[in-house]
Amino acid sequence: NDIEFIYSGYYNMDEIWRFSSSLGKFVGYTEYGLKQAENWNKDPSYLAQMRAQKETYCKHNIDID
């Protein structure tokens, strides 16, 4: 439960959007990022895919360590 998967997008070293597994959705930090996050959050299959990344990357590697 202490594991969080974060996937972020950057432009000119500024974070413009982020997916957080603890929130289960995308969050935008710029005007462009807000529009992208809104579009991605409307797609249930893409959100399910992103939510599964925690299991794929994080839990798999934690078990190795």
N, C-alpha and C positions, 0 to 999 in steps of 0.2 A: 504493500500500500504506500510505501514511501518512495516509489519510483514514479518519475514523470518523464514522458516523452515530449520534447519540444522541437518543433520544426519551424524555422524562421526564414523570412525572405528579407534581404538587405539590398539597398541601393545607395551608393556613395557613402558606405559605412553607417547608414542609418537603417534601423529596423523598420520595415514598412508593414509587415504582417507577421503573425505567429499562430501556429496551432499548438495548443496545450492539451495534453491528454487528461489533465485534471479538470479542465473546463469542458473538454469534449467538443470544442469548436474553434474556429478561426477568429482572431481578433485583429483589427486593423489599427495602425498607428498614424497613418497619413491619409490624405484624401483618396489616393489611389489604393492604398492598402485596405481602407474601409470598404471600397467598392468590391475589391477582390474577395475579401472575407465574406461579405454579404452573399456574393454569388456562390462561393464554395459551401457556405452554410446552408444554402437552399438545396444542395444535392445530397440526398441521404446516402447514396451508394459511395460517394467520395468521402463523406464523413465516416462511414463505417470502415472504409479502407484505412483512413488515417488513425482511427481509434485502435485498429488491429496492429498498428505499428509498434505500440507499446509491448505487446506480446511477442512480436517478431524480433525486435531489436533488443529491448531492455531486459525482459525476463529471460531470454535465451542467454544473453551475456552475463547476467547476474548468476545464473546457475553454473556457468563455467568458472567464475571467480570464487 
